[in-house]
Each structure stands twice: as C-alpha cells, then as structure tokens.
Amino acid sequence: MSLPNRRRATAHLSALAALIAAPSLAARAQARTWPTRPVRFVVAFPPGGLADVMMRAIQPALTQALGQPVVIDNRGGAGGNVAGVEMLRAKDDHTFLVTVSTTESVNPSMFSAMPFDPAKQLQHIALLANSQLFLVTRPTLPPNDLKAFVAYAKAHPGKMSYGSAGTGTTPHIGGELFKQGAGIFATHIPYRGAAPAIQDVMAGQIDFAFAPGTVFPMVKTGKLKLLAVASKARTPNYPSAPTFTENGIPDVFADTLFGVYGPAGMPAEVVTLLNREINRQLAEPAIRAKFAEMGADAMPISPDQFKSQVRAETELFSRIVKARSIKAE
C-alpha cells in the first residue's frame, strides 16, 4: 500500500475509533455535569443513630469525590416515611433518602395509608450496611443461654416483656419472629429509638430486646447478657453468639439493611456514579472497621443486588406483620 493510501486508511480507522468511543465519552461528560450543587442526604433517624453515624463516616471523602458539599439532614419519624416525603418533595436529582429497608418492606403492610408508594417512587442507589441484631436480656434474668431462656419464658407465661426501637422496626419484627418460632409470649413495648429500650433492659424495667452491636461494651461489662444473633449465620463481629436456627428456632432473621434511595426516574448515569463513589468508601478498611465496631458489615453492592435483598426481606417481614396484625400507632 502506497504511503498516501496508508495515511488515508489510518485516518479512516482513527475516525471510526472516535465514532465508536463517542457514546461512552459523551456519557462520561454528561455524568461529570452532576452534581452541580450541594448533595443532600435526608437521614430518617436522629443524630447519633446508626444511619447518621454511617453517613457521617463517609461524608468527608464523598464530598471530595463528588466535588460538592454533602449535606446531612436528619428527619426522623414514621419508620422512614417522614424522610421519604421530604426527599420526594425536593423533586430533584441532588436529594437522597437514607433509611432502613423496612420503609419499603414493612411500612406498606403496617400503615393504613402511606404518604408515598415505595415500590413506584423510590430508586435503589446503594446499600450502606447490614447491621446484625442480637438478643440481649437484663443481667438479673436467670437464663444464660437461648434454650434456657425459651424454657424460662414458657414457665412464666404473660410475665415477660421486650422493648424495641418502635412499632414495625426490625427489633420489633425480630421479637415477633422469635415469639412465633419459639412458641412464647412476651408483651411488646415500643420506644422512640433503640437507646431508651436498651437502657430499660439494663435497668431491669423490661426483660429483653433485639439490639445492634452498639451493645457490645455493655455486654462486656456485664450490664447485659447476649444470647443469640438474629442472622442466618454467626457474625465475625461477635462469633460466640449462636444463631436461632442452631437452637432449633427457624426463620428468626432480622438483619437491618441501611440504604440510600433516590426518586424513581433518576438518570441512570447519576445512579451509577453515586453507587460507585459510595461503594468506593465502603470498601475502605477504615470504614469497614468503624462499621464492624457497631456490629454492621459494609455492603458495597449494585442497586440491583440491593433491590434483590429487600425483595427477600419483604417476603419474610410482610408475613409476620400480617400474621401478628402489626399496625402503626
């Protein structure tokens, strides 16, 4: 091939390569136009709660990665419904919801009237963490293991009580799954958050609760007894805690999924970009260690994987909500 022909061929190939690359380059250029202003995360729990602590742990690095300030706005209430309404009210692609998955897996079955439809109006963005729940009892309660606890509860019908972070929360669902699986009765006492319920367990005002790993220090000092973990497998965060299944009590799975949502219809490139940047922070050893201290596992997965996990949770949780006629107060 003559030199002029080779040059023409090379130019042709270069033009073809540029044409093929054009869509991906355009997509990246479009993605870089977001965000154009501060990014707000509406957290469905008060400051100091697990969701709040998790978001604040990744906030500095996420701000740097996005090139815009990351603002955390705490809006607790109604099992995540208040925060969900606030996120949807913004009607933009710079406002996101941080809540537990029960906002979509439990609330539609529990509230007689939902202010929005999670299945139609929420977009899964990222799963921050899976937080295990542990069965803890007051230190003065005689049983020291799960089997002895069940026997004690059956020997004292109508006298046991347990607390939760509120009606419809995973600590409440865990308690009802336990009662159903073990064939015991205990009066449910809802609190405004996990902390006051745990305080009353330590004080002996109630007998037990399902609590996150933030109770580890209290267990270590003898202020609480920890008898089991409500997960499908033992957790490396507290490996000595057996599962309920190991003790012959099936389907007591009450892991708490903390996730980030956006409004349905959000541009795919925004979802992809934010998922990638959040997952990048969740993969950092320092972040994983911080989450583990709270009994939670960082979960850097895709939006579709997040959605699939919630679908499985919905099947389990919605059944117990209906079977126990759990209704929002």
Buried (B, 14 or more C-beta within 10 A) or exposed (E): EEEEEEEEEEEEEEEEEEEEEEEEEEEEEEBEEBBEEEBBBBBBBBEEBBBBBBBBBBBEBBBEBBEBEBBBBBBBBBBBBBBBBBBBEBEEBBBBBBBBBBBBBBBBBBBEEBEBEBEEBBBBBBBBBBBBBBBBBBBEBEBEEBBEBBBBBEEEEEEBBBBBBBBBBBBBBBBBBBBBBBEBEBEBBBBEBBBEBBBBBBEEEBBBBBBBBBBBEBBEEEBBBBBBBBBEEBBEBBEEBBBBBEBEBEBBBBBBBBBBBBBBEBEEBBBBBBBBBBBBBBEBEEBBEBBBEBBBBBBBBBBEEBBEBBEEBBEBBBBBBEEBEBEBE
